[in-house]
Amino acid sequence: MAKVFLGLGTNLGDKRNNLLTAVTNIEEKIGKVTSLSSFYETEPWGFKSDNSFLNAALCVETSLEPAAILHIIKEIEIEMGRTQKSINKVYSDRPIDIDILLYDDMIMKSDELTIPHPLMTERDFVMKPLVEIAGDAVHPVFKKRLKEISH
C-alpha cells in the first residue's frame, strides 16, 4: 500500500461540506483515509477573488498508481462541479480542487503529473495542513522534513 498525501481546496458554495464530500469520495474511490488535517481558511493564491478558501490535507492508503489516482481525482472534481483546472497558472474560483502532493517517496514528472507537487512548498495553504498531519515526512527532492521546509 502506498501512502499518498492530497491537498484539498474550495472557495465556492458550502466550503466545509465540499471538503467533507471530497474526503468521502476519496475514501470510496481511492483508499482508506488515515489522517485529515484541520480546515484552514486562506486567501486566494495566484488570482483575485472575493471568496476565501478552505484548505485541508489528507493521507490516503491505496494500491492505485499515481495516474489512476489523478484520473479519479479529476472525476471527483467534475462530479462536484469543477469546470476547469488551472491552465498556465491562470486560477479561478472552484467548488473543489484536489492535488496529489506526495506519493510515498516517489519522484516523477510526466506531461500530466509531477510528484511531489512542484508548487507545494511555496504555498502556506498547502504546507500548513500538510505539516499538521505529516511534519516528519521527508520531501523526496529536498531531503528535509516537511516541518523544516514550511514557512
Disulfide bonds with the S-S distance in Angstrom:
none
